[in-house]
Amino acid sequence: MTQCPYWQSKPESPCMNNNSNTIKLTILELIEIALYTVQKINNYPKSFGKTVDNYFHLLFPDEVKAYLIGRTINHKYTKQIQRGC
């Protein structure tokens, strides 16, 4: 297999640039999102012609945003439960 597509892509968002991780994603979170992105691309029908090498850099930023939104919603919901609302 070729080098990981993450390293082939150019950082297009702060979360992908190691020097400016302003949203504080851990390496494990980035790996989880990357693996999910690869799995999602691999599950596309072959007729779509989508490959990890061609689409990872396009989908990864969107998956990061979706992950952050989900994390924020879960955090707010957990706080509500803890307060008994």
KABELFEN-V442149 format. One record per backbone hydrogen bond with DSSP energy under -0.5 kcal/mol. NH is the residue of the N-H (numbers start at 1). CO is the residue of the C=O. Records with the same first field share a line. If there is no record, write none. Layout:
NH = CO  CO
This chain:
7 = 4
8 = 4
9 = 5
16 = 13
17 = 13  14
18 = 16
20 = 17
21 = 18
22 = 20
24 = 21
30 = 26
31 = 27
32 = 28
33 = 29
34 = 30
35 = 31
36 = 32
37 = 33
38 = 34
39 = 35
40 = 36
41 = 37
42 = 38
43 = 39
44 = 41
48 = 45
49 = 46
55 = 51
56 = 52
58 = 55
59 = 55
60 = 56
63 = 59
64 = 60
65 = 61
66 = 62
67 = 63
68 = 64
69 = 65
70 = 66
71 = 67
72 = 68
73 = 69
74 = 70
75 = 71
76 = 72
77 = 73
78 = 74
79 = 75
80 = 76
81 = 77
82 = 78
83 = 79
84 = 80  81
85 = 80
